[in-house]
Amino acid sequence: VDLLGRAGRLEEAVVFVRKMPFQPTILVWGSLLGGCRIHSHLEIAKYATECILEMEPHNIAAFVLLSNIYGASSRWDEQENVRKMMENRCMKKHPGCT
């Protein structure tokens, strides 16, 4: 998943994850989300973040990555919405700790 994501083959990575014979872990979804950050793929980033948050609702790294992807795409309203969701859940990113 990480290699496909880094290579920009994000759709293939999603298909691979869905066909895995076991339940994908947070690390698998995190790898996919990291590939989305590199290639600014918003739709798959949202999907990967949702999957991460289903397993671990207070995973601040997923929120921060999604927020950064929105920012890199100049989608400021969406970035602000993610930051507000973090605030509403009493989550705060500490510098250098994602």
C-alpha positions, -999 to 999 in steps of 0.1 A, spaced: 0 0 0 28 24 9 47 17 -23 16 21 -45 7 53 -26 41 68 -30 41 60 -67 8 78 -71 -12 46 -79 -37 55 -52 -68 39 -69 -48 6 -72 -39 9 -35 -75 12 -25 -85 -18 -46 -56 -38 -30 -67 -28 5 -103 -38 -2 -92 -72 -15 -70 -80 15 -79 -113 31 -79 -96 66 -91 -64 81 -67 -35 72 -50 -19 102 -46 18 110 -10 15 96 -24 4 62 -49 33 61 -22 56 74 1 46 45 -27 53 20 -33 86 36 4 95 34 3 87 -3 -27 110 -7 -7 138 10 21 134 -15 -2 134 -45 -30 157 -31 -57 132 -37 -87 146 -16 -113 119 -22 -92 90 -12 -77 110 17 -112 116 31 -120 79 27 -88 68 44 -93 93 72 -129 80 78 -115 44 80 -88 54 105 -113 73 126 -137 44 127 -110 23 144 -94 51 164 -117 81 168 -91 103 185 -62 97 160 -49 133 158 -24 124 130 -53 115 106 -69 149 113 -37 168 108 -28 150 76 -63 156 61 -61 193 72 -27 196 55 -40 180 23 -68 205 22 -44 234 28 -20 222 1 -50 222 -23 -61 257 -12 -93 244 2 -93 267 32 -129 262 42 -125 224 44 -92 228 63 -109 250 88 -137 225 92 -112 198 100 -95 220 126 -129 228 141 -137 191 144 -104 186 162 -113 215 185 -148 201 192 -132 167 202 -108 185 225 -79 174 204 -48 195 201 -17 188 180 15 194 199 43 207 176 65 179 163 42 152 176 22 137 148 
